[in-house]
Amino acid sequence: MAKKTTTRKPSFGNTRSHALNITKKKRSLNLQTVIVNGKKEIMSVREARVLKNNKNVKDNNLVEVNEEN
């Protein structure tokens, strides 16, 4: 079972038509299952991309990210 590690939440807003009708809309996150240090984790693609590019290096240890299809 994969562990959800993201703290991000969906964003909400309104859709306005030309007639100025208002309807609620919700933008969901693009959550993917990735393998980080041998463990499956669910995170957004933005977070996985940051880890993959090694921009988020903790304690001078590189984090391995393998995408699972």
mmCIF file of the N, C-alpha and C atoms, coordinates in Angstrom:
data_MODEL
# 
_entry.id   MODEL 
# 
loop_
_atom_site.group_PDB 
_atom_site.id 
_atom_site.type_symbol 
_atom_site.label_atom_id 
_atom_site.label_alt_id 
_atom_site.label_comp_id 
_atom_site.label_asym_id 
_atom_site.label_entity_id 
_atom_site.label_seq_id 
_atom_site.pdbx_PDB_ins_code 
_atom_site.Cartn_x 
_atom_site.Cartn_y 
_atom_site.Cartn_z 
_atom_site.occupancy 
_atom_site.B_iso_or_equiv 
_atom_site.pdbx_formal_charge 
_atom_site.auth_seq_id 
_atom_site.auth_comp_id 
_atom_site.auth_asym_id 
_atom_site.auth_atom_id 
_atom_site.pdbx_PDB_model_num 
ATOM 1   N N  . MET A 1 1  ? 0.842   -1.176 0.000   1.00 0.00 ? 1  MET A N  1 
ATOM 2   C CA . MET A 1 1  ? 0.000   0.000  0.000   1.00 0.00 ? 1  MET A CA 1 
ATOM 3   C C  . MET A 1 1  ? 0.887   1.239  0.000   1.00 0.00 ? 1  MET A C  1 
ATOM 4   N N  . ALA A 1 2  ? 0.566   2.178  -0.858  1.00 0.00 ? 2  ALA A N  1 
ATOM 5   C CA . ALA A 1 2  ? 1.342   3.408  -0.956  1.00 0.00 ? 2  ALA A CA 1 
ATOM 6   C C  . ALA A 1 2  ? 0.908   4.389  0.125   1.00 0.00 ? 2  ALA A C  1 
ATOM 7   N N  . LYS A 1 3  ? 1.867   5.171  0.594   1.00 0.00 ? 3  LYS A N  1 
ATOM 8   C CA . LYS A 1 3  ? 1.610   6.153  1.637   1.00 0.00 ? 3  LYS A CA 1 
ATOM 9   C C  . LYS A 1 3  ? 1.481   7.540  1.000   1.00 0.00 ? 3  LYS A C  1 
ATOM 10  N N  . LYS A 1 4  ? 0.430   8.263  1.364   1.00 0.00 ? 4  LYS A N  1 
ATOM 11  C CA . LYS A 1 4  ? 0.214   9.605  0.831   1.00 0.00 ? 4  LYS A CA 1 
ATOM 12  C C  . LYS A 1 4  ? 1.077   10.587 1.615   1.00 0.00 ? 4  LYS A C  1 
ATOM 13  N N  . THR A 1 5  ? 1.979   11.282 0.916   1.00 0.00 ? 5  THR A N  1 
ATOM 14  C CA . THR A 1 5  ? 2.917   12.162 1.598   1.00 0.00 ? 5  THR A CA 1 
ATOM 15  C C  . THR A 1 5  ? 2.681   13.635 1.305   1.00 0.00 ? 5  THR A C  1 
ATOM 16  N N  . THR A 1 6  ? 1.789   13.945 0.404   1.00 0.00 ? 6  THR A N  1 
ATOM 17  C CA . THR A 1 6  ? 1.581   15.339 0.035   1.00 0.00 ? 6  THR A CA 1 
ATOM 18  C C  . THR A 1 6  ? 0.662   16.043 1.028   1.00 0.00 ? 6  THR A C  1 
ATOM 19  N N  . THR A 1 7  ? 0.887   17.329 1.208   1.00 0.00 ? 7  THR A N  1 
ATOM 20  C CA . THR A 1 7  ? 0.025   18.139 2.070   1.00 0.00 ? 7  THR A CA 1 
ATOM 21  C C  . THR A 1 7  ? -0.790  19.128 1.243   1.00 0.00 ? 7  THR A C  1 
ATOM 22  N N  . ARG A 1 8  ? -0.629  19.070 -0.066  1.00 0.00 ? 8  ARG A N  1 
ATOM 23  C CA . ARG A 1 8  ? -1.350  19.994 -0.933  1.00 0.00 ? 8  ARG A CA 1 
ATOM 24  C C  . ARG A 1 8  ? -2.808  19.601 -1.029  1.00 0.00 ? 8  ARG A C  1 
ATOM 25  N N  . LYS A 1 9  ? -3.664  20.577 -1.281  1.00 0.00 ? 9  LYS A N  1 
ATOM 26  C CA . LYS A 1 9  ? -5.106  20.362 -1.381  1.00 0.00 ? 9  LYS A CA 1 
ATOM 27  C C  . LYS A 1 9  ? -5.603  20.940 -2.694  1.00 0.00 ? 9  LYS A C  1 
ATOM 28  N N  . PRO A 1 10 ? -6.776  20.494 -3.163  1.00 0.00 ? 10 PRO A N  1 
ATOM 29  C CA . PRO A 1 10 ? -7.304  21.042 -4.409  1.00 0.00 ? 10 PRO A CA 1 
ATOM 30  C C  . PRO A 1 10 ? -7.661  22.517 -4.268  1.00 0.00 ? 10 PRO A C  1 
ATOM 31  N N  . SER A 1 11 ? -7.612  23.219 -5.395  1.00 0.00 ? 11 SER A N  1 
ATOM 32  C CA . SER A 1 11 ? -7.970  24.635 -5.377  1.00 0.00 ? 11 SER A CA 1 
ATOM 33  C C  . SER A 1 11 ? -9.396  24.794 -5.876  1.00 0.00 ? 11 SER A C  1 
ATOM 34  N N  . PHE A 1 12 ? -10.090 25.791 -5.357  1.00 0.00 ? 12 PHE A N  1 
ATOM 35  C CA . PHE A 1 12 ? -11.483 26.035 -5.690  1.00 0.00 ? 12 PHE A CA 1 
ATOM 36  C C  . PHE A 1 12 ? -11.616 27.410 -6.321  1.00 0.00 ? 12 PHE A C  1 
ATOM 37  N N  . GLY A 1 13 ? -12.655 27.571 -7.125  1.00 0.00 ? 13 GLY A N  1 
ATOM 38  C CA . GLY A 1 13 ? -12.904 28.857 -7.745  1.00 0.00 ? 13 GLY A CA 1 
ATOM 39  C C  . GLY A 1 13 ? -14.278 28.869 -8.378  1.00 0.00 ? 13 GLY A C  1 
ATOM 40  N N  . ASN A 1 14 ? -14.530 29.895 -9.153  1.00 0.00 ? 14 ASN A N  1 
ATOM 41  C CA . ASN A 1 14 ? -15.806 30.049 -9.833  1.00 0.00 ? 14 ASN A CA 1 
ATOM 42  C C  . ASN A 1 14 ? -15.583 30.108 -11.330 1.00 0.00 ? 14 ASN A C  1 
ATOM 43  N N  . THR A 1 15 ? -16.557 29.595 -12.086 1.00 0.00 ? 15 THR A N  1 
ATOM 44  C CA . THR A 1 15 ? -16.584 29.736 -13.533 1.00 0.00 ? 15 THR A CA 1 
ATOM 45  C C  . THR A 1 15 ? -17.617 30.803 -13.859 1.00 0.00 ? 15 THR A C  1 
ATOM 46  N N  . ARG A 1 16 ? -17.213 31.800 -14.653 1.00 0.00 ? 16 ARG A N  1 
ATOM 47  C CA . ARG A 1 16 ? -18.141 32.873 -15.028 1.00 0.00 ? 16 ARG A CA 1 
ATOM 48  C C  . ARG A 1 16 ? -18.399 32.793 -16.520 1.00 0.00 ? 16 ARG A C  1 
ATOM 49  N N  . SER A 1 17 ? -19.665 32.735 -16.901 1.00 0.00 ? 17 SER A N  1 
ATOM 50  C CA . SER A 1 17 ? -20.033 32.731 -18.313 1.00 0.00 ? 17 SER A CA 1 
ATOM 51  C C  . SER A 1 17 ? -20.199 34.162 -18.799 1.00 0.00 ? 17 SER A C  1 
ATOM 52  N N  . HIS A 1 18 ? -20.489 34.318 -20.091 1.00 0.00 ? 18 HIS A N  1 
ATOM 53  C CA . HIS A 1 18 ? -20.731 35.656 -20.629 1.00 0.00 ? 18 HIS A CA 1 
ATOM 54  C C  . HIS A 1 18 ? -21.990 36.262 -20.029 1.00 0.00 ? 18 HIS A C  1 
ATOM 55  N N  . ALA A 1 19 ? -22.931 35.406 -19.622 1.00 0.00 ? 19 ALA A N  1 
ATOM 56  C CA . ALA A 1 19 ? -24.157 35.881 -18.987 1.00 0.00 ? 19 ALA A CA 1 
ATOM 57  C C  . ALA A 1 19 ? -23.957 36.106 -17.487 1.00 0.00 ? 19 ALA A C  1 
ATOM 58  N N  . LEU A 1 20 ? -22.705 35.996 -17.031 1.00 0.00 ? 20 LEU A N  1 
ATOM 59  C CA . LEU A 1 20 ? -22.303 36.208 -15.636 1.00 0.00 ? 20 LEU A CA 1 
ATOM 60  C C  . LEU A 1 20 ? -22.934 35.200 -14.672 1.00 0.00 ? 20 LEU A C  1 
ATOM 61  N N  . ASN A 1 21 ? -23.233 33.992 -15.181 1.00 0.00 ? 21 ASN A N  1 
ATOM 62  C CA . ASN A 1 21 ? -23.654 32.919 -14.290 1.00 0.00 ? 21 ASN A CA 1 
ATOM 63  C C  . ASN A 1 21 ? -22.438 32.409 -13.529 1.00 0.00 ? 21 ASN A C  1 
ATOM 64  N N  . ILE A 1 22 ? -22.651 32.017 -12.292 1.00 0.00 ? 22 ILE A N  1 
ATOM 65  C CA . ILE A 1 22 ? -21.553 31.539 -11.453 1.00 0.00 ? 22 ILE A CA 1 
ATOM 66  C C  . ILE A 1 22 ? -21.777 30.067 -11.141 1.00 0.00 ? 22 ILE A C  1 
ATOM 67  N N  . THR A 1 23 ? -20.772 29.250 -11.412 1.00 0.00 ? 23 THR A N  1 
ATOM 68  C CA . THR A 1 23 ? -20.793 27.846 -11.004 1.00 0.00 ? 23 THR A CA 1 
ATOM 69  C C  . THR A 1 23 ? -19.467 27.522 -10.336 1.00 0.00 ? 23 THR A C  1 
ATOM 70  N N  . LYS A 1 24 ? -19.532 26.703 -9.305  1.00 0.00 ? 24 LYS A N  1 
ATOM 71  C CA . LYS A 1 24 ? -18.333 26.323 -8.569  1.00 0.00 ? 24 LYS A CA 1 
ATOM 72  C C  . LYS A 1 24 ? -17.518 25.313 -9.369  1.00 0.00 ? 24 LYS A C  1 
ATOM 73  N N  . LYS A 1 25 ? -16.200 25.420 -9.278  1.00 0.00 ? 25 LYS A N  1 
ATOM 74  C CA . LYS A 1 25 ? -15.338 24.426 -9.905  1.00 0.00 ? 25 LYS A CA 1 
ATOM 75  C C  . LYS A 1 25 ? -14.215 24.072 -8.947  1.00 0.00 ? 25 LYS A C  1 
ATOM 76  N N  . LYS A 1 26 ? -13.663 22.888 -9.135  1.00 0.00 ? 26 LYS A N  1 
ATOM 77  C CA . LYS A 1 26 ? -12.608 22.377 -8.270  1.00 0.00 ? 26 LYS A CA 1 
ATOM 78  C C  . LYS A 1 26 ? -11.512 21.817 -9.158  1.00 0.00 ? 26 LYS A C  1 
ATOM 79  N N  . ARG A 1 27 ? -10.280 22.252 -8.923  1.00 0.00 ? 27 ARG A N  1 
ATOM 80  C CA . ARG A 1 27 ? -9.141  21.730 -9.672  1.00 0.00 ? 27 ARG A CA 1 
ATOM 81  C C  . ARG A 1 27 ? -8.418  20.720 -8.796  1.00 0.00 ? 27 ARG A C  1 
ATOM 82  N N  . SER A 1 28 ? -8.452  19.471 -9.212  1.00 0.00 ? 28 SER A N  1 
ATOM 83  C CA . SER A 1 28 ? -7.818  18.407 -8.445  1.00 0.00 ? 28 SER A CA 1 
ATOM 84  C C  . SER A 1 28 ? -6.323  18.364 -8.725  1.00 0.00 ? 28 SER A C  1 
ATOM 85  N N  . LEU A 1 29 ? -5.590  17.758 -7.809  1.00 0.00 ? 29 LEU A N  1 
ATOM 86  C CA . LEU A 1 29 ? -4.156  17.593 -7.979  1.00 0.00 ? 29 LEU A CA 1 
ATOM 87  C C  . LEU A 1 29 ? -3.868  16.415 -8.897  1.00 0.00 ? 29 LEU A C  1 
ATOM 88  N N  . ASN A 1 30 ? -2.724  16.444 -9.534  1.00 0.00 ? 30 ASN A N  1 
ATOM 89  C CA . ASN A 1 30 ? -2.276  15.336 -10.363 1.00 0.00 ? 30 ASN A CA 1 
ATOM 90  C C  . ASN A 1 30 ? -1.436  14.420 -9.480  1.00 0.00 ? 30 ASN A C  1 
ATOM 91  N N  . LEU A 1 31 ? -2.104  13.493 -8.772  1.00 0.00 ? 31 LEU A N  1 
ATOM 92  C CA . LEU A 1 31 ? -1.415  12.605 -7.845  1.00 0.00 ? 31 LEU A CA 1 
ATOM 93  C C  . LEU A 1 31 ? -0.942  11.353 -8.576  1.00 0.00 ? 31 LEU A C  1 
ATOM 94  N N  . GLN A 1 32 ? 0.305   10.968 -8.329  1.00 0.00 ? 32 GLN A N  1 
ATOM 95  C CA . GLN A 1 32 ? 0.899   9.800  -8.945  1.00 0.00 ? 32 GLN A CA 1 
ATOM 96  C C  . GLN A 1 32 ? 1.592   8.965  -7.877  1.00 0.00 ? 32 GLN A C  1 
ATOM 97  N N  . THR A 1 33 ? 1.731   7.670  -8.130  1.00 0.00 ? 33 THR A N  1 
ATOM 98  C CA . THR A 1 33 ? 2.471   6.784  -7.245  1.00 0.00 ? 33 THR A CA 1 
ATOM 99  C C  . THR A 1 33 ? 3.913   6.715  -7.740  1.00 0.00 ? 33 THR A C  1 
ATOM 100 N N  . VAL A 1 34 ? 4.848   7.091  -6.890  1.00 0.00 ? 34 VAL A N  1 
ATOM 101 C CA . VAL A 1 34 ? 6.268   7.051  -7.228  1.00 0.00 ? 34 VAL A CA 1 
ATOM 102 C C  . VAL A 1 34 ? 6.999   6.253  -6.159  1.00 0.00 ? 34 VAL A C  1 
ATOM 103 N N  . ILE A 1 35 ? 8.164   5.748  -6.512  1.00 0.00 ? 35 ILE A N  1 
ATOM 104 C CA . ILE A 1 35 ? 8.987   5.001  -5.566  1.00 0.00 ? 35 ILE A CA 1 
ATOM 105 C C  . ILE A 1 35 ? 10.117  5.917  -5.118  1.00 0.00 ? 35 ILE A C  1 
ATOM 106 N N  . VAL A 1 36 ? 10.166  6.198  -3.819  1.00 0.00 ? 36 VAL A N  1 
ATOM 107 C CA . VAL A 1 36 ? 11.192  7.064  -3.239  1.00 0.00 ? 36 VAL A CA 1 
ATOM 108 C C  . VAL A 1 36 ? 11.942  6.247  -2.204  1.00 0.00 ? 36 VAL A C  1 
ATOM 109 N N  . ASN A 1 37 ? 13.229  6.065  -2.442  1.00 0.00 ? 37 ASN A N  1 
ATOM 110 C CA . ASN A 1 37 ? 14.081  5.280  -1.543  1.00 0.00 ? 37 ASN A CA 1 
ATOM 111 C C  . ASN A 1 37 ? 13.511  3.889  -1.288  1.00 0.00 ? 37 ASN A C  1 
ATOM 112 N N  . GLY A 1 38 ? 12.968  3.252  -2.319  1.00 0.00 ? 38 GLY A N  1 
ATOM 113 C CA . GLY A 1 38 ? 12.447  1.903  -2.207  1.00 0.00 ? 38 GLY A CA 1 
ATOM 114 C C  . GLY A 1 38 ? 11.056  1.784  -1.626  1.00 0.00 ? 38 GLY A C  1 
ATOM 115 N N  . LYS A 1 39 ? 10.383  2.888  -1.342  1.00 0.00 ? 39 LYS A N  1 
ATOM 116 C CA . LYS A 1 39 ? 9.037   2.867  -0.772  1.00 0.00 ? 39 LYS A CA 1 
ATOM 117 C C  . LYS A 1 39 ? 8.075   3.563  -1.720  1.00 0.00 ? 39 LYS A C  1 
ATOM 118 N N  . LYS A 1 40 ? 6.860   2.998  -1.857  1.00 0.00 ? 40 LYS A N  1 
ATOM 119 C CA . LYS A 1 40 ? 5.843   3.621  -2.690  1.00 0.00 ? 40 LYS A CA 1 
ATOM 120 C C  . LYS A 1 40 ? 5.202   4.772  -1.932  1.00 0.00 ? 40 LYS A C  1 
ATOM 121 N N  . GLU A 1 41 ? 5.120   5.917  -2.592  1.00 0.00 ? 41 GLU A N  1 
ATOM 122 C CA . GLU A 1 41 ? 4.492   7.087  -1.996  1.00 0.00 ? 41 GLU A CA 1 
ATOM 123 C C  . GLU A 1 41 ? 3.612   7.756  -3.040  1.00 0.00 ? 41 GLU A C  1 
ATOM 124 N N  . ILE A 1 42 ? 2.511   8.324  -2.580  1.00 0.00 ? 42 ILE A N  1 
ATOM 125 C CA . ILE A 1 42 ? 1.611   9.073  -3.454  1.00 0.00 ? 42 ILE A CA 1 
ATOM 126 C C  . ILE A 1 42 ? 1.908   10.556 -3.257  1.00 0.00 ? 42 ILE A C  1 
ATOM 127 N N  . MET A 1 43 ? 2.271   11.221 -4.346  1.00 0.00 ? 43 MET A N  1 
ATOM 128 C CA . MET A 1 43 ? 2.564   12.659 -4.272  1.00 0.00 ? 43 MET A CA 1 
ATOM 129 C C  . MET A 1 43 ? 2.196   13.296 -5.593  1.00 0.00 ? 43 MET A C  1 
ATOM 130 N N  . SER A 1 44 ? 2.146   14.613 -5.582  1.00 0.00 ? 44 SER A N  1 
ATOM 131 C CA . SER A 1 44 ? 1.809   15.328 -6.804  1.00 0.00 ? 44 SER A CA 1 
ATOM 132 C C  . SER A 1 44 ? 2.996   15.282 -7.763  1.00 0.00 ? 44 SER A C  1 
ATOM 133 N N  . VAL A 1 45 ? 2.709   15.494 -9.029  1.00 0.00 ? 45 VAL A N  1 
ATOM 134 C CA . VAL A 1 45 ? 3.752   15.440 -10.043 1.00 0.00 ? 45 VAL A CA 1 
ATOM 135 C C  . VAL A 1 45 ? 4.761   16.554 -9.822  1.00 0.00 ? 45 VAL A C  1 
ATOM 136 N N  . ARG A 1 46 ? 4.312   17.694 -9.332  1.00 0.00 ? 46 ARG A N  1 
ATOM 137 C CA . ARG A 1 46 ? 5.225   18.803 -9.064  1.00 0.00 ? 46 ARG A CA 1 
ATOM 138 C C  . ARG A 1 46 ? 6.251   18.416 -8.013  1.00 0.00 ? 46 ARG A C  1 
ATOM 139 N N  . GLU A 1 47 ? 5.811   17.765 -6.935  1.00 0.00 ? 47 GLU A N  1 
ATOM 140 C CA . GLU A 1 47 ? 6.731   17.340 -5.885  1.00 0.00 ? 47 GLU A CA 1 
ATOM 141 C C  . GLU A 1 47 ? 7.674   16.257 -6.378  1.00 0.00 ? 47 GLU A C  1 
ATOM 142 N N  . ALA A 1 48 ? 7.164   15.323 -7.192  1.00 0.00 ? 48 ALA A N  1 
ATOM 143 C CA . ALA A 1 48 ? 8.011   14.259 -7.737  1.00 0.00 ? 48 ALA A CA 1 
ATOM 144 C C  . ALA A 1 48 ? 9.068   14.827 -8.674  1.00 0.00 ? 48 ALA A C  1 
ATOM 145 N N  . ARG A 1 49 ? 8.692   15.840 -9.453  1.00 0.00 ? 49 ARG A N  1 
ATOM 146 C CA . ARG A 1 49 ? 9.643   16.450 -10.379 1.00 0.00 ? 49 ARG A CA 1 
ATOM 147 C C  . ARG A 1 49 ? 10.760  17.157 -9.623  1.00 0.00 ? 49 ARG A C  1 
ATOM 148 N N  . VAL A 1 50 ? 10.418  17.805 -8.520  1.00 0.00 ? 50 VAL A N  1 
ATOM 149 C CA . VAL A 1 50 ? 11.436  18.479 -7.720  1.00 0.00 ? 50 VAL A CA 1 
ATOM 150 C C  . VAL A 1 50 ? 12.410  17.463 -7.133  1.00 0.00 ? 50 VAL A C  1 
ATOM 151 N N  . LEU A 1 51 ? 11.876  16.352 -6.632  1.00 0.00 ? 51 LEU A N  1 
ATOM 152 C CA . LEU A 1 51 ? 12.754  15.313 -6.097  1.00 0.00 ? 51 LEU A CA 1 
ATOM 153 C C  . LEU A 1 51 ? 13.612  14.689 -7.186  1.00 0.00 ? 51 LEU A C  1 
ATOM 154 N N  . LYS A 1 52 ? 13.027  14.478 -8.356  1.00 0.00 ? 52 LYS A N  1 
ATOM 155 C CA . LYS A 1 52 ? 13.755  13.851 -9.455  1.00 0.00 ? 52 LYS A CA 1 
ATOM 156 C C  . LYS A 1 52 ? 14.909  14.726 -9.920  1.00 0.00 ? 52 LYS A C  1 
ATOM 157 N N  . ASN A 1 53 ? 14.717  16.039 -9.926  1.00 0.00 ? 53 ASN A N  1 
ATOM 158 C CA . ASN A 1 53 ? 15.768  16.963 -10.352 1.00 0.00 ? 53 ASN A CA 1 
ATOM 159 C C  . ASN A 1 53 ? 16.754  17.271 -9.243  1.00 0.00 ? 53 ASN A C  1 
ATOM 160 N N  . ASN A 1 54 ? 16.600  16.620 -8.075  1.00 0.00 ? 54 ASN A N  1 
ATOM 161 C CA . ASN A 1 54 ? 17.507  16.760 -6.943  1.00 0.00 ? 54 ASN A CA 1 
ATOM 162 C C  . ASN A 1 54 ? 17.631  18.193 -6.454  1.00 0.00 ? 54 ASN A C  1 
ATOM 163 N N  . LYS A 1 55 ? 16.558  18.970 -6.594  1.00 0.00 ? 55 LYS A N  1 
ATOM 164 C CA . LYS A 1 55 ? 16.571  20.322 -6.060  1.00 0.00 ? 55 LYS A CA 1 
ATOM 165 C C  . LYS A 1 55 ? 16.239  20.319 -4.577  1.00 0.00 ? 55 LYS A C  1 
ATOM 166 N N  . ASN A 1 56 ? 15.635  19.227 -4.104  1.00 0.00 ? 56 ASN A N  1 
ATOM 167 C CA . ASN A 1 56 ? 15.277  19.113 -2.698  1.00 0.00 ? 56 ASN A CA 1 
ATOM 168 C C  . ASN A 1 56 ? 16.180  18.050 -2.075  1.00 0.00 ? 56 ASN A C  1 
ATOM 169 N N  . VAL A 1 57 ? 17.415  18.425 -1.759  1.00 0.00 ? 57 VAL A N  1 
ATOM 170 C CA . VAL A 1 57 ? 18.389  17.497 -1.214  1.00 0.00 ? 57 VAL A CA 1 
ATOM 171 C C  . VAL A 1 57 ? 18.443  17.685 0.293   1.00 0.00 ? 57 VAL A C  1 
ATOM 172 N N  . LYS A 1 58 ? 18.215  16.595 1.037   1.00 0.00 ? 58 LYS A N  1 
ATOM 173 C CA . LYS A 1 58 ? 18.241  16.662 2.490   1.00 0.00 ? 58 LYS A CA 1 
ATOM 174 C C  . LYS A 1 58 ? 19.497  15.987 3.014   1.00 0.00 ? 58 LYS A C  1 
ATOM 175 N N  . ASP A 1 59 ? 20.208  16.645 3.886   1.00 0.00 ? 59 ASP A N  1 
ATOM 176 C CA . ASP A 1 59 ? 21.407  16.108 4.532   1.00 0.00 ? 59 ASP A CA 1 
ATOM 177 C C  . ASP A 1 59 ? 22.433  15.626 3.509   1.00 0.00 ? 59 ASP A C  1 
ATOM 178 N N  . ASN A 1 60 ? 22.535  16.319 2.382   1.00 0.00 ? 60 ASN A N  1 
ATOM 179 C CA . ASN A 1 60 ? 23.494  16.001 1.324   1.00 0.00 ? 60 ASN A CA 1 
ATOM 180 C C  . ASN A 1 60 ? 23.340  14.583 0.791   1.00 0.00 ? 60 ASN A C  1 
ATOM 181 N N  . ASN A 1 61 ? 22.159  13.964 0.933   1.00 0.00 ? 61 ASN A N  1 
ATOM 182 C CA . ASN A 1 61 ? 21.875  12.650 0.370   1.00 0.00 ? 61 ASN A CA 1 
ATOM 183 C C  . ASN A 1 61 ? 20.932  12.836 -0.805  1.00 0.00 ? 61 ASN A C  1 
ATOM 184 N N  . LEU A 1 62 ? 21.283  12.252 -1.922  1.00 0.00 ? 62 LEU A N  1 
ATOM 185 C CA . LEU A 1 62 ? 20.416  12.345 -3.089  1.00 0.00 ? 62 LEU A CA 1 
ATOM 186 C C  . LEU A 1 62 ? 19.255  11.381 -2.924  1.00 0.00 ? 62 LEU A C  1 
ATOM 187 N N  . VAL A 1 63 ? 18.083  11.825 -3.335  1.00 0.00 ? 63 VAL A N  1 
ATOM 188 C CA . VAL A 1 63 ? 16.867  11.019 -3.209  1.00 0.00 ? 63 VAL A CA 1 
ATOM 189 C C  . VAL A 1 63 ? 16.588  10.388 -4.559  1.00 0.00 ? 63 VAL A C  1 
ATOM 190 N N  . GLU A 1 64 ? 16.466  9.058  -4.599  1.00 0.00 ? 64 GLU A N  1 
ATOM 191 C CA . GLU A 1 64 ? 16.170  8.367  -5.839  1.00 0.00 ? 64 GLU A CA 1 
ATOM 192 C C  . GLU A 1 64 ? 14.660  8.342  -6.045  1.00 0.00 ? 64 GLU A C  1 
ATOM 193 N N  . VAL A 1 65 ? 14.219  8.707  -7.245  1.00 0.00 ? 65 VAL A N  1 
ATOM 194 C CA . VAL A 1 65 ? 12.798  8.692  -7.574  1.00 0.00 ? 65 VAL A CA 1 
ATOM 195 C C  . VAL A 1 65 ? 12.636  7.875  -8.835  1.00 0.00 ? 65 VAL A C  1 
ATOM 196 N N  . ASN A 1 66 ? 11.854  6.811  -8.756  1.00 0.00 ? 66 ASN A N  1 
ATOM 197 C CA . ASN A 1 66 ? 11.521  5.989  -9.925  1.00 0.00 ? 66 ASN A CA 1 
ATOM 198 C C  . ASN A 1 66 ? 10.022  6.039  -10.107 1.00 0.00 ? 66 ASN A C  1 
ATOM 199 N N  . GLU A 1 67 ? 9.580   6.440  -11.318 1.00 0.00 ? 67 GLU A N  1 
ATOM 200 C CA . GLU A 1 67 ? 8.159   6.531  -11.584 1.00 0.00 ? 67 GLU A CA 1 
ATOM 201 C C  . GLU A 1 67 ? 7.627   5.140  -11.884 1.00 0.00 ? 67 GLU A C  1 
ATOM 202 N N  . GLU A 1 68 ? 6.453   4.854  -11.346 1.00 0.00 ? 68 GLU A N  1 
ATOM 203 C CA . GLU A 1 68 ? 5.821   3.559  -11.577 1.00 0.00 ? 68 GLU A CA 1 
ATOM 204 C C  . GLU A 1 68 ? 4.669   3.743  -12.527 1.00 0.00 ? 68 GLU A C  1 
ATOM 205 N N  . ASN A 1 69 ? 4.601   2.944  -13.576 1.00 0.00 ? 69 ASN A N  1 
ATOM 206 C CA . ASN A 1 69 ? 3.522   3.069  -14.563 1.00 0.00 ? 69 ASN A CA 1 
ATOM 207 C C  . ASN A 1 69 ? 2.413   2.124  -14.238 1.00 0.00 ? 69 ASN A C  1 
# 
